[in-house]
């Protein structure tokens, strides 16, 4: 702990459907805090159901930031998130309150904590030119060309990974340095915040999977299909970044070509696929989190104990004094 005060930033993370948002509200009430969402898809407008964005009632009067402020037609990136989240955190600290970062997007969280710099980005004109070159020449040709300027990055990429191949060229053409070198330089920067990082999970994986399946069923009952239809009818493409979120991707791939024939579509197989992809995502989230030796884990049994968790976090804070 710095100078005997609370950590500058508290993080509540963990796989999907573990109660992060609810715990965040309970903790914010205890610590006079405000919440910054760390969910890469909750940033988009009109996607509340499929992203499980907290409702006004669920927010419990606690200010929440970075939820539903980007058009689903726009691309949003970790680079933009670091800038937006850092501004929110610094503003909350200046007002004498506790910033609490809540969500399951591990790269977003870790990049904010590290204060990672993303200066190696070009502009939309450069990016579109590189994307057109990829479409014209093909991934194999582009990857071969990338090896000449950034062999390390190229060795980690697949010919079909258009987004990252374009990103590597964009970095090189913008800065004159390979993206791999830029990443190494960024990772040597000192950590920006003094952090207490809490991760949630269940003692039995079957409990987690049951919660995930139940959440998907609740999304369906709340109108997930109608939400996807509204997005498509408003002009959002199934290829937009926003529509790559689990739930939106699976339904939009079916609805795009049959949007006026919804009543004749059997969604049961799609629902099962969304559940499966959500469980796989949760497994990837756990794998990511287990690499961090600084995380304090709170493990639920069959159901969350939010009061007990707040007390446990208070103990963690006291240990840092």
C-alpha positions as CSV (number, residue, x, y, z in Angstrom):
1,X,0.0,0.0,0.0
2,X,1.2,3.5,-0.8
3,X,1.6,5.9,2.2
4,X,-0.9,3.9,4.2
5,X,-3.9,4.7,2.0
6,X,-6.3,2.5,0.1
7,X,-5.0,1.1,-3.2
8,X,-5.6,3.6,-6.0
9,X,-7.6,1.0,-8.0
10,X,-9.6,-2.1,-7.1
11,X,-10.4,-4.7,-9.7
12,X,-13.2,-7.2,-9.6
13,X,-12.8,-9.8,-12.4
14,X,-13.5,-13.4,-13.1
15,X,-15.3,-15.5,-15.7
16,X,-18.8,-14.6,-17.0
17,X,-21.8,-15.2,-14.7
18,X,-19.8,-15.1,-11.4
19,X,-21.5,-12.0,-9.9
20,X,-18.9,-9.4,-10.6
21,X,-21.3,-6.5,-11.2
22,X,-23.3,-7.2,-8.1
23,X,-20.3,-7.5,-5.9
24,X,-18.9,-4.3,-7.5
25,X,-22.0,-2.4,-6.3
26,X,-21.8,-3.8,-2.8
27,X,-18.2,-2.9,-2.6
28,X,-18.7,0.6,-4.0
29,X,-21.3,1.3,-1.3
30,X,-18.8,0.3,1.4
31,X,-15.9,2.2,0.0
32,X,-17.6,5.3,-1.4
33,X,-16.7,4.1,-4.9
34,X,-17.7,4.4,-8.5
35,X,-17.5,1.6,-11.1
36,X,-15.8,1.5,-14.4
37,X,-16.9,-1.3,-16.7
38,X,-14.1,-3.6,-18.0
39,X,-16.3,-5.4,-20.5
40,X,-15.2,-5.0,-24.1
41,X,-18.8,-5.3,-25.4
42,X,-20.7,-3.4,-22.8
43,X,-19.2,-0.2,-24.3
44,X,-21.7,-0.4,-27.2
45,X,-25.2,1.2,-27.2
46,X,-28.4,-0.9,-27.5
47,X,-26.7,-4.2,-26.5
48,X,-27.8,-4.4,-22.9
49,X,-29.4,-7.8,-23.0
50,X,-26.7,-9.8,-24.7
51,X,-23.8,-8.2,-22.8
52,X,-25.6,-8.5,-19.4
53,X,-25.1,-4.8,-18.8
54,X,-26.4,-3.8,-15.4
55,X,-29.8,-2.1,-15.3
56,X,-30.4,1.1,-13.4
57,X,-31.9,-0.9,-10.6
58,X,-28.9,-3.2,-10.5
59,X,-26.5,-0.3,-10.4
60,X,-28.1,0.6,-7.0
61,X,-27.4,4.3,-7.3
62,X,-23.7,3.8,-7.8
63,X,-22.2,5.7,-10.8
64,X,-21.1,3.4,-13.6
65,X,-18.8,4.5,-16.4
66,X,-18.0,3.2,-19.9
67,X,-21.3,1.4,-20.5
68,X,-23.3,2.0,-23.7
69,X,-21.5,5.0,-25.0
70,X,-20.2,3.8,-28.4
71,X,-22.2,3.2,-31.5
72,X,-22.4,-0.5,-32.4
73,X,-21.3,0.5,-36.0
74,X,-18.0,1.8,-34.6
75,X,-14.9,-0.3,-33.8
76,X,-13.6,0.0,-30.3
77,X,-10.2,-1.2,-29.2
78,X,-8.1,-1.8,-26.1
79,X,-6.1,1.3,-27.1
80,X,-9.2,3.5,-26.8
81,X,-10.3,1.7,-23.7
82,X,-7.0,2.4,-21.9
83,X,-7.4,6.1,-22.6
84,X,-11.1,6.2,-21.6
85,X,-10.7,4.1,-18.5
86,X,-7.6,6.0,-17.3
87,X,-9.5,9.3,-17.6
88,X,-12.3,7.8,-15.5
89,X,-10.0,6.4,-12.9
90,X,-8.1,9.7,-12.5
91,X,-11.3,11.7,-12.3
92,X,-12.7,9.5,-9.6
93,X,-9.5,9.7,-7.6
94,X,-9.5,13.5,-7.9
95,X,-13.0,13.6,-6.4
96,X,-11.8,11.6,-3.4
97,X,-13.7,8.4,-4.3
98,X,-12.6,4.8,-4.9
99,X,-12.4,3.6,-8.6
100,X,-13.5,0.0,-9.0
101,X,-12.8,-1.7,-12.3
102,X,-15.4,-4.4,-12.9
103,X,-15.5,-6.9,-15.8
104,X,-14.1,-10.0,-17.4
105,X,-12.1,-8.6,-20.4
106,X,-8.6,-9.6,-19.2
107,X,-6.6,-7.7,-21.8
108,X,-8.5,-4.5,-21.1
109,X,-7.9,-4.8,-17.4
110,X,-4.2,-5.7,-17.6
111,X,-3.5,-2.9,-20.1
112,X,-5.1,-0.3,-17.8
113,X,-3.2,-1.5,-14.8
114,X,0.1,-1.5,-16.7
115,X,-0.6,2.0,-18.2
116,X,0.2,0.4,-21.5
117,X,1.0,2.7,-24.4
118,X,-0.6,2.2,-27.8
119,X,1.1,4.9,-29.8
120,X,1.8,2.5,-32.7
121,X,-1.6,3.1,-34.4
122,X,-2.1,4.8,-37.7
123,X,-5.3,6.3,-39.0
124,X,-8.4,4.9,-40.7
125,X,-7.0,5.7,-44.2
126,X,-3.9,3.7,-43.6
127,X,-5.8,0.9,-42.1
128,X,-8.3,0.7,-45.0
129,X,-5.4,0.6,-47.5
130,X,-3.8,-2.2,-45.7
131,X,-7.0,-4.1,-45.4
132,X,-7.6,-3.7,-49.1
133,X,-4.1,-4.9,-49.8
134,X,-4.8,-8.0,-47.7
135,X,-8.0,-8.7,-49.5
136,X,-6.3,-8.3,-52.9
137,X,-3.0,-10.1,-52.3
138,X,-4.2,-12.6,-49.7
139,X,-3.0,-13.5,-46.2
140,X,-0.1,-15.7,-47.3
141,X,1.4,-12.9,-49.3
142,X,0.9,-10.3,-46.6
143,X,2.4,-12.5,-43.9
144,X,5.4,-13.3,-46.1
145,X,5.9,-9.5,-46.6
146,X,5.5,-8.9,-42.8
147,X,8.4,-11.4,-42.1
148,X,10.8,-8.9,-43.9
149,X,10.0,-6.1,-41.4
150,X,8.8,-7.9,-38.2
151,X,9.8,-11.6,-38.2
152,X,8.8,-12.0,-34.5
153,X,5.2,-10.8,-35.0
154,X,4.8,-12.8,-38.2
155,X,5.9,-16.0,-36.5
156,X,3.0,-15.7,-34.1
157,X,0.3,-15.1,-36.8
158,X,-1.8,-17.2,-39.0
159,X,-2.4,-16.3,-42.7
160,X,-6.1,-16.0,-41.9
161,X,-5.6,-13.5,-39.0
162,X,-6.3,-10.4,-41.1
163,X,-6.9,-8.1,-38.2
164,X,-3.5,-8.7,-36.5
165,X,-1.6,-8.8,-39.7
166,X,-3.0,-5.4,-40.7
167,X,-2.3,-4.2,-37.1
168,X,1.4,-5.2,-37.4
169,X,1.9,-3.4,-40.7
170,X,0.0,-0.4,-39.3
171,X,2.4,-0.2,-36.4
172,X,5.5,-0.5,-38.6
173,X,4.3,2.1,-41.2
174,X,3.3,4.5,-38.4
175,X,6.4,4.3,-36.2
176,X,9.1,2.7,-38.4
177,X,9.5,0.1,-35.6
178,X,8.3,-3.5,-35.6
179,X,5.2,-4.0,-33.5
180,X,7.0,-6.7,-31.5
181,X,9.6,-4.1,-30.4
182,X,6.9,-1.6,-29.5
183,X,5.2,-4.2,-27.4
184,X,8.4,-5.0,-25.5
185,X,9.0,-1.3,-24.8
186,X,5.5,-0.9,-23.6
187,X,5.8,-3.8,-21.2
188,X,8.8,-2.3,-19.5
189,X,6.8,0.8,-18.4
190,X,6.2,0.9,-14.6
191,X,2.8,-0.2,-13.4
192,X,0.5,2.9,-13.4
193,X,-1.8,2.0,-10.4
194,X,-1.4,0.5,-7.0
195,X,-4.0,-2.3,-7.4
196,X,-5.9,-4.8,-5.4
197,X,-7.1,-7.4,-7.9
198,X,-10.0,-9.7,-6.9
199,X,-11.1,-12.7,-9.1
200,X,-14.4,-14.6,-8.6
201,X,-15.1,-18.2,-9.4
202,X,-17.0,-21.3,-8.2
203,X,-15.6,-24.2,-6.2
204,X,-17.1,-26.6,-8.7
205,X,-17.0,-25.9,-12.5
206,X,-20.5,-27.4,-12.9
207,X,-21.9,-24.6,-10.7
208,X,-20.3,-22.0,-13.1
209,X,-21.7,-23.8,-16.2
210,X,-25.1,-24.0,-14.7
211,X,-25.1,-20.2,-14.0
212,X,-23.9,-19.6,-17.6
213,X,-26.7,-21.7,-19.1
214,X,-29.3,-20.0,-16.8
215,X,-28.0,-16.6,-17.9
216,X,-28.4,-17.4,-21.6
217,X,-32.0,-18.6,-20.9
218,X,-32.7,-15.3,-19.1
219,X,-31.3,-13.3,-22.0
220,X,-33.6,-15.2,-24.4
221,X,-36.6,-14.4,-22.1
222,X,-35.7,-10.8,-22.0
223,X,-35.6,-10.5,-25.8
224,X,-32.1,-11.2,-27.0
225,X,-33.4,-12.2,-30.5
226,X,-35.3,-8.9,-30.8
227,X,-32.3,-7.0,-29.7
228,X,-30.2,-8.5,-32.4
229,X,-32.9,-7.9,-35.0
230,X,-33.2,-4.2,-33.9
231,X,-29.4,-3.8,-34.4
232,X,-29.4,-5.4,-37.8
233,X,-32.4,-3.3,-38.9
234,X,-30.7,-0.1,-37.7
235,X,-27.8,-0.8,-40.1
236,X,-25.3,-2.6,-37.9
237,X,-23.6,-5.3,-40.0
238,X,-23.0,-8.8,-38.7
239,X,-19.3,-8.1,-39.5
240,X,-19.0,-5.1,-37.1
241,X,-16.8,-5.6,-34.1
242,X,-19.8,-5.3,-31.8
243,X,-21.6,-8.2,-33.5
244,X,-18.7,-10.5,-32.8
245,X,-19.8,-10.8,-29.1
246,X,-21.0,-14.2,-28.0
247,X,-24.8,-14.3,-28.6
248,X,-24.8,-11.6,-31.2
249,X,-22.5,-13.4,-33.6
250,X,-24.5,-16.7,-33.5
251,X,-27.9,-15.1,-33.9
252,X,-26.9,-12.4,-36.5
253,X,-25.4,-15.1,-38.8
254,X,-28.8,-16.7,-39.0
255,X,-31.0,-13.6,-38.9
256,X,-29.1,-11.5,-41.5
257,X,-30.5,-13.5,-44.4
258,X,-33.8,-14.4,-42.8
259,X,-34.7,-11.3,-40.7
260,X,-38.3,-11.2,-42.0
261,X,-39.0,-14.9,-41.3
262,X,-38.2,-15.0,-37.6
263,X,-41.4,-16.9,-36.6
264,X,-40.3,-19.9,-38.7
265,X,-36.8,-20.2,-37.2
266,X,-36.0,-22.8,-34.6
267,X,-33.6,-21.0,-32.3
268,X,-32.9,-24.0,-30.0
269,X,-29.7,-25.1,-31.7
270,X,-28.4,-21.5,-31.7
271,X,-29.2,-21.2,-28.0
272,X,-27.3,-24.4,-27.3
273,X,-24.3,-23.0,-29.3
274,X,-24.4,-19.7,-27.4
275,X,-24.3,-21.6,-24.1
276,X,-21.4,-23.7,-25.4
277,X,-19.4,-20.7,-26.6
278,X,-20.1,-18.9,-23.3
279,X,-18.7,-21.9,-21.3
280,X,-15.6,-22.0,-23.6
281,X,-15.1,-18.3,-23.0
282,X,-15.3,-18.8,-19.2
283,X,-12.7,-21.5,-19.5
284,X,-10.4,-19.1,-21.4
285,X,-11.0,-16.4,-18.9
286,X,-10.0,-18.7,-16.0
287,X,-6.8,-19.7,-17.9
288,X,-5.9,-16.0,-18.4
289,X,-6.5,-15.2,-14.7
290,X,-4.5,-18.1,-13.3
291,X,-1.3,-16.7,-14.9
292,X,-1.5,-13.8,-12.4
293,X,0.1,-14.6,-9.1
294,X,-1.1,-11.3,-7.6
295,X,-4.8,-12.1,-7.8
296,X,-6.8,-12.6,-4.6
297,X,-9.4,-15.3,-5.3
298,X,-12.9,-15.4,-3.8
299,X,-14.4,-18.8,-4.5
300,X,-18.2,-19.2,-4.3
301,X,-19.8,-22.5,-3.3
302,X,-23.2,-23.1,-4.9
303,X,-24.2,-19.4,-4.7
304,X,-22.5,-16.0,-4.1
305,X,-22.1,-14.5,-0.6
306,X,-21.7,-10.8,-1.4
307,X,-21.7,-9.7,2.3
308,X,-18.9,-12.1,3.1
309,X,-17.0,-11.2,0.0
310,X,-17.0,-7.5,0.9
311,X,-15.7,-8.4,4.4
312,X,-13.0,-10.5,2.8
313,X,-12.0,-7.7,0.5
314,X,-11.8,-5.3,3.4
315,X,-9.4,-7.8,5.0
316,X,-7.3,-7.8,1.9
317,X,-7.2,-4.0,2.0
318,X,-6.1,-4.0,5.6
319,X,-3.3,-6.5,4.8
320,X,-1.9,-3.9,2.4
321,X,-1.6,-1.2,5.0
